[in-house]
Amino acid sequence: MLKAALSGNYVNFGIFRLYGDDAFDNALGMFLNMLLSIPRQDLLDYPKLGKAYYSLIEALAQDHASYINNLEPNVLLVILATLSQGFVALDVNICTFCCTALDYLLANLFKEISKAKKSNSTTQEQSSLLRVLEHKSDVLQQILDSVLNIVMFEDCKNQWTMSRPLLGLILLNEKYFSELTANIISSQHVSKQEKMSSCFSSLMDGVEFSLFTKNRERFAQNLSGFRQGVRTLLGASISMQPDTSSANMMTS
């Protein structure tokens, strides 16, 4: 019901705060309290519950990303953990909801960081999400690991959708992505290292430090060639089990 209200454009929710009406905040507060009381594994074990939750998170991230980005750190970590968990869901719809939600959150975060860099201000108030990630940088890195693993080694049925958050994850974790790339290349047989290096070079070929539509499309095209090149190099039969431990590590 809440998801339908958010995505149906029935109400201008921005007017609530202007008039001091806390009905919307109370509704979201009840949703978050329910989320914290539900075991995360239930979101995958019960399909109807999972679809209801992830579709709501997607709707919130689309139009109320600033609300999510300023939640309490413990709540933010739970939401990020559920998104990471949802990427390995058997239901493609749940994975798509996660991709879209994370993409909206990362885009909002990217804007905040870019704005801070342009203003060169050290006094600008940071969102709760940015403060959390500054102290727990491994959170997004673990999600990056999971998404890249799925794209490279799993039967990725929504590759284009995966490309959306993957670009943001790479741009916000450039140093880590370089280290991850080096580790993947060095783990290959010597005869395959040069070709694997070429695959990763082609992935970021012509990609700029932005989330503009043209840059996203470029990356999505590169990702298609990258995935095909990697699977040809390693053999389509080779696969890796998705890293389900990352979701648990986020809240530990």
N, C-alpha and C positions, 0 to 999 in steps of 0.2 A: 504493500500500500504506500509506504513512504517512498519507495523507488518510483512508483507511478506518479506520485505527487511532484517529485523532483524533476522528472524527465518529461512530464506532460505539459509544461508551460501553463499551468492553471493559475499560478500565483507568482507575484513578484516578491520573492523572498527577501530581497534587499530592503524593502520598505519596513519590514518587521523591526529591525534595529533602530531605524530612524524614528519610529513612534514608540520605542521602548517596549515593544511586544516580545516577550521571551518564549512564545509558543514554539517557534521553530528551533531555538536552541534547546528547549526542553525535550523536544521530539528526538533530536540528534543525540542528546545526552542519554536518553533511555536506550537508544540503539547501541551506543558505545558500552553502556553497562551490560547489556545483553551479550555483546561480543566478548567482553572480558570474562563472562561467566560460562562461556561455551568452550569446551576443549577444541583446540584448533583442528585436530584430526577429524572431528565430526563434520567439518565443512567439506571434506572430501568423501567421507563415508556415507553421508546422506545427500544425494544429488539435489533434491528440492531445496534443502537448506543452503547448500553451496551456491546454487544458481541465484537464490534470493540475495544472499550476502554479497557475492562478487558483482552482481549487476547493480546493487545499491552503491557499493564502493566506486564502481565506474561512474555512476551518475553524480555522486558527490565530488569525485575528482574532476569531472568535466566542468561543473559550474561552481563548485565551492572548494577548489584546491587550496585556497588560502586558509580555509577553516581547518582542513586536515593538517596542513603544514604547521599550524600553530597549536595543535593538541598537546597534551602532556606527553613528555618523552616516553613513558611506559606504554601509553596507548599507541603512539606512533610506531614503536618497535613491534608491537603486536600486529598492527596493520601491515607493516612491511614484511613481517614474517608470514602472514597469511598470503600475501601477494607472491612471495617467493615460493611458498608451498603450492599455490595454485598453478604455477607454470608447469608442474609435472602431473597435473590432473589428467585423468583419462578422457574427461569431457572437454572437447575442443572449445566449446563455448566458454567454459570457466577460464581456460587459458587465454582466450581472446579478451575476456573482461579484465583479466590481470594485466595484460599487455597495454590495453587502452588506459586503464586507471594509472598504472605506473608512468606511462608516457605523459599524461597530464600533470602528474605530480613533479616529474623531472623537468618538464618544460617550465613550470612555475618556478622551480628552484633555479633553473638555468637563468631565467630572467632576473631573479633576485641577485644572483652572483654577478651577472653581467652589469647590472645597474650599479652595484657596489663598486665594481672595478672602474667604471666610467666616472663615477663621482669622486673616487679616491677618498671616500669618507670612512673614518674608523669609528665614528659614533653612530652610524646608521643601525637602527634596531634590526636584529636578525630574527628570522622565523625560528620557531621551535625545531623544525626539521633540520635546518641548516646547522643549528647548534648541536643537535644530536649527532649529525653526520661528522661534524668536526671532531667530536670525542670518540665516535665509533665509526671510523671510516670504512671498517671492514664490512659494514652492513650492505652497502651498495656493491662492494667488491664481490661478496658472496652471491648476490643476485646476478651480477655480471658473469660469474663463473657458470651458474646454472643455465642462463639463457644461451651463452655461447656454446656450452656443452650440448644443449638440445639442438641448436642450429647445425652444429658440426656432425653430431653422431647419432641423433635420434630421427625418428620418422616425423619430421616437422611439417605438419599439414597447414600451418598458418604462418609461413615464412615472412610474408610481407608485414603482417601484424607484429611479428617478433622484431622486425627491423626497427620499428618505431621506438620502443624503449631501449633497444640495444645501442642505438646511436647516442642517446642521452647518457647512458651508462658509460660508454667509452669516453665521451667528451669530458665527463665529470670525474673520470678516473684515468686520465691519460698515462700517468706514470705507472700505475698498476697494470694497465692494459699492455704497456710495453714489456713489463716484467713477465706477465702472463704469456704473451706471445713468444718471448724468448724461451720460456720454460717448455711450452708446447713444441716448439721447433727442436729444442735440444733433446726432447724425449723421443724423437723419431729416429729411425735408423739413419745412419750417416748418408746413405744413398738417397734418402727422401728429404733431408733437411733443407736443401736448396730450393726444392720445389714447394715445400711447405712455407718457407720464407716468402717465396714469390706469391703464394696465395694470400698471405696476410698483407703484403704490400699492395696487392690489387684491391683488397677490401677497403682500404682507406685512400685509394687513388682518387684525387680530385675532390675529396671530402674536406670541407672547411669547418672551422670551429663555430658552428651555428646550427640552429634547429629550424631554419627557414625551409619552406616546402621544396624548393629546388635542391637544396642540400640533402634533404631527407630522401628525395627520389633518386638522387645520385647514389646514396648509400644503399638503398634498397636494391638497385640494379647491381651494384658491386657485390652485395651479399649473395645474390643469386649465383653469380659466377664463382664466388668464394666457396659456397657450399658444394657446388658441383665439382670444383677443382679438388677440394679436400676429400670428398667421397670417392672420386676417381683415383686419387693418390693412395688412399688407405684401403679402398675396397668397400663397396656398399654393405658388405656383410659384417663389417667391423662396427661395433657399437659400444657405448659406455653407459653404465647405469646412471641416471640422473642423480645429482647430489642432493639428497633430501635432508642432509644434516645441517645445511645452511640455515634453514628456517629455525631449527632448534638452537643454533649458536647465537642467533640474533637476540634472543631473550634470556640467554644464560648469564 
